[in-house]
Structure formats: C-alpha cells, structure tokens
Amino acid sequence: MSTGWKGSTRRARLPIEWDRIRRKVLKSAGGECQIRAQGCEGLATAVDHVVAGDDHRLSNLQATCSNCHTKKTNFENKQRLTKKMAARKRPTEGHPGQQ
C-alpha cells in the first residue's frame, strides 16, 4: 500500500468493481495522462476523480500520471485546509460604541 493511502478511508469507499473501472479509464485514455500539468510524465498509471469525492461514474474519472495526480491531490488538500482554517477564524468584533 502506498503512503498516500495510510490512515485514509478512501480505499474502503471505492466500489467493489474499482479495478475493472480503473482499467477501463486507463484504456479509454490510451494510457496517456489527461491532466498534463507541468512536469507530466505522460504515461498514466493512476485514475483520479475530476471532481473530488465519491462519484465513481466514468464521466468523473480521468487517467493521470503519478506526478500530475500528486500535484492535483496536493492542490485539493491545500484548498480544503484553507477553507477549514477560514471557517475556524473568529469574526472580528466591532467596537461596542459603533454598533
């Protein structure tokens, strides 16, 4: 198991037929990465959700190389953390005499 799965419930939430779905997505993409970010390896070895979550429909899946997959995952995690931290911030209180 890769370190990316460590402590994650992600694998348990994948459909039973995930291996078949994964192979189908990779074949459909001709084995090529569909993200093509800077540093792309070209060869797709992973399948990623276009929109993060548990929507495993083929229309929400894309073939990706490990570099692009890592970059996308890191970006999504940073966005999630930023949103979480913003929700924790206490609203600034106005001056009692100016309300």
N, C-alpha and C positions, 0 to 999 in steps of 0.2 A: 504494500500500500504506500502511495506517495505521501510525503509530509503534508501536502495540501488537504488530504482527507482526515488527518489526525484531529480528533476531537469534533469532527463535523457529523451532522446527521444526514448530510446530503446523499450519500450512497443509499441509505435506507429509504429515502424518499423517491428514488428512481423507480420507474416501472419495471416489472419483472422482465419484460422483453427489451430492456435497455441495450443489451449487446447487439441485438438484431437491428434496433433503431439506429444505433451508433454506426454500424457497418453500412447501413443504407444511406445515411447522411454523408459519410466519407466517400462512398461510391458515387453518389449523385454529384459531389463536388469534384470528381475526378482526382481525388487525393490532394487537391490544392487548397491552401488556406484561403478562406473567404474574407478575412479581416484585412490583411495586407498592410499592417501598421509598419512604421519604421523599424527595421531590424527583423522583418518577417523572414522565416526560414523557407517559406514556400510549401513545404510538404506538410499536409495536415495529418496530425496524429491524434487530435482530440476533437470532441464535439462540445460546443458551447451554446448556451441559450442566448438568443438575440436580446430578448428582454428577460432580465434576471427573474428567477422564480421557479415554479414547478410546472410550467406549461411545456409539456414534452411533445407537442404537435410538431410535425416536420417543418411547418412554416415558421416556427420559432427556434429552430436549431440551425447551426452553421458549423462547417468544418473549419478547424483552426490549427495552426502550428503551435508548439508549446510556448514560443516567445510571445506571440500575439495573445494567446489565451492568458498567460501570466499578466501581461500589461493590462488587458481588459479587466481581469479579476481584481488587480490592484487598484485600478481606477474606480471600479464599482465599490470596493471596500472603503476607499477614501471618501467617496461621496456619502456612503451610508454613515460613516463615522462623523463626518462634518454635520450631517443632518441631525444625528443623535446628540452631538455636542451643542448644537444650536437650540435644540429642544430643552436642554438642561439649563441653559442660561436664564437667570432670573431677569425679568423685565426691569428696566431702570425705573425707579420710583421718582415721580415728580416731587417738586418742593411742596410741602403741605400748604403753604400760603398761596400757591399758584394753581389750585385745583378748582 
